[in-house]
Amino acid sequence: MNRHVLSLSCPDGPGIVHAVSGAIAAEGGNITESHQFGAADTGNFFMRVEFEAEAQTDAIRAKLAPVAERFAMDWNLDIAGRPMRTLVMVSTAAHCVNDLLVRERAGTLPVDIVAVAGNHDVLRDVAEFYDKPFVHIPVTPETKADAEAALLALVDELDVELVVLARYMQILSPELAHALHGRAINIHHSFLPSFKGARPYYQAHDRGVKLIGATAHYVTAELDEGPIIEQDVERVDHTFTPETLTASGADAERRALARAVRWHAEHRVLLDGHRAIVFK
């Protein structure tokens, strides 16, 4: 039996679930997991189905195609559990990329990290420890356009499906963000107030925050405004130093990013405008 995962979105209406399940059953498929959601405010419908079938992917895709056309679906059919080809972008902080590489090696993250790329060279040893190619793409104001062109060329060359900005401290141009729409995930510290610029945890300590956290979101042309996939928070108090705040924040960043990457790779995230629908 082959395990498949189908994810779809379309305008809501009657008969969608019946048509989808009927097409799967027509190819001898047995549904093992199913989630669905109708967004009343946008009028859109979302569905994720895992199923087993002896039929091959092409045969199932052919059976689903008329259903997708009938309901104007944006849909994807994949082999369930297939590792998604992933490029990780880094700068100098190692905690997120190291966590992703550990989880990949342990088999708990369904990704195939095909390379690590950085605008600095300092994390080359981390990538090489895990036998991953490291590509140094330096970025300066004068070379930013060429660097982004090199990044896109690398994405094409390695057949990358997902780009993860694992504390990559460069702002992507609107053109690059558009090119990677829906397949680039960023991790960002999230506080109230929102501390921007350098040393955010030191700023948080100075303001006496009571919660720290992290937000994993899709990259868009609007800086840090992309659809939110996952968030994580920790309660802190006056006994925390800037250093312990930084350590706690790094833990929140690791957790939120790993969950977002896993859910994306498992086709559990569907976009509804500025929102992400996540079927956990």
Long-range contacts (C-beta under 8 A, 24 or more apart in sequence): 1-52, 1-53, 1-54, 2-52, 2-53, 2-54, 2-55, 2-56, 2-57, 2-79, 3-32, 3-50, 3-51, 3-52, 3-79, 3-80, 3-81, 4-29, 4-50, 4-51, 4-52, 4-53, 4-57, 4-60, 4-77, 4-78, 4-79, 4-80, 5-48, 5-49, 5-50, 5-77, 5-78, 5-79, 5-80, 5-266, 5-267, 6-47, 6-48, 6-49, 6-50, 6-51, 6-64, 6-75, 6-76, 6-77, 7-47, 7-48, 7-49, 7-75, 7-76, 7-267, 7-268, 7-270, 8-46, 8-47, 8-48, 8-68, 8-73, 8-74, 8-75, 8-76, 8-270, 9-44, 9-45, 9-46, 9-47, 9-73, 9-74, 9-75, 9-270, 9-271, 9-272, 9-277, 10-44, 10-45, 10-71, 10-72, 10-73, 10-74, 10-75, 11-43, 11-44, 11-45, 11-71, 11-72, 12-38, 12-39, 12-43, 12-44, 12-45, 13-45, 13-71, 16-45, 16-47, 16-71, 17-47, 19-67, 19-70, 19-71, 20-47, 20-49, 20-64, 20-67, 21-49, 23-60, 23-63, 23-64, 23-67, 24-49, 24-51, 24-53, 24-60, 24-63, 24-64, 26-63, 27-53, 27-55, 27-59, 27-60, 27-63, 28-53, 28-54, 28-55, 29-53, 29-55, 29-60, 35-279, 37-277, 37-279, 39-272, 39-277, 42-272, 42-273, 44-272, 46-270, 46-272, 46-277, 46-279, 48-267, 48-268, 48-270, 48-279, 50-80, 76-267, 78-267, 80-266, 81-110, 81-266, 82-110, 83-110, 83-111, 83-112, 83-265, 84-110, 84-111, 84-112, 84-161, 84-162, 84-264, 84-265, 85-111, 85-112, 85-114, 85-158, 85-159, 85-160, 85-161, 85-162, 86-111, 86-112, 86-113, 86-114, 86-160, 86-161, 86-162, 86-163, 86-164, 86-261, 86-265, 87-113, 87-114, 87-115, 87-116, 87-117, 87-154, 87-155, 87-158, 87-160, 87-162, 87-163, 87-164, 88-113, 88-115, 88-116, 88-117, 88-163, 88-164, 88-166, 89-116, 89-117, 89-118, 89-151, 89-163, 89-164, 89-165, 89-166, 89-168, 90-116, 90-117, 90-118, 90-120, 90-123, 90-166, 90-167, 90-168, 91-118, 91-119, 91-120, 91-167, 91-168, 91-169, 91-170, 92-120, 92-122, 92-123, 92-169, 93-166, 93-167, 93-169, 93-250, 94-123, 94-126, 95-167, 95-250, 95-253, 95-254, 96-166, 96-167, 96-187, 96-250, 96-253, 96-254, 96-257, 97-123, 97-126, 97-127, 97-166, 97-167, 98-126, 99-254, 99-257, 99-258, 100-164, 100-166, 100-257, 100-258, 100-261, 101-126, 101-127, 101-130, 101-132, 103-258, 104-130, 105-130, 108-262, 109-258, 109-261, 109-262, 109-265, 110-262, 110-265, 110-266, 111-162, 111-261, 111-265, 114-158, 114-159, 114-160, 115-154, 115-158, 117-151, 117-154, 118-168, 119-147, 119-168, 119-169, 119-170, 139-170, 144-173, 145-173, 148-172, 148-173, 148-175, 148-176, 151-176, 152-176, 152-179, 155-180, 162-261, 162-264, 162-265, 163-219, 164-257, 164-261, 165-219, 166-257, 167-253, 171-223, 172-219, 174-221, 177-219, 177-220, 177-221, 178-221, 180-219, 181-218, 181-220, 182-218, 182-271, 184-218, 184-219, 185-216, 185-217, 185-218, 185-219, 185-229, 185-257, 185-260, 185-261, 185-264, 186-216, 186-217, 186-218, 186-219, 186-224, 186-226, 187-214, 187-215, 187-216, 187-253, 187-256, 187-257, 187-260, 188-214, 188-215, 188-216, 188-217, 188-224, 189-213, 189-214, 189-215, 189-249, 189-253, 190-214, 190-215, 190-231, 190-233, 199-242, 200-249, 201-242, 201-245, 201-246, 201-249, 202-242, 204-245, 205-240, 205-241, 205-242, 205-245, 208-238, 209-236, 210-235, 210-236, 210-237, 211-235, 211-236, 212-236, 212-245, 212-248, 212-249, 212-252, 213-249, 213-252, 213-256, 214-249, 214-252, 214-253, 214-255, 214-256, 214-257, 215-256, 216-256, 216-257, 216-259, 216-260, 216-261, 217-260, 217-276, 218-271, 218-276, 225-274, 227-271, 227-273, 227-274, 227-275, 227-276, 228-275, 228-276, 229-259, 229-260, 229-263, 229-264, 229-269, 229-276, 229-278, 230-256, 230-257, 230-259, 230-260, 230-263, 230-278, 231-256, 232-256, 232-259
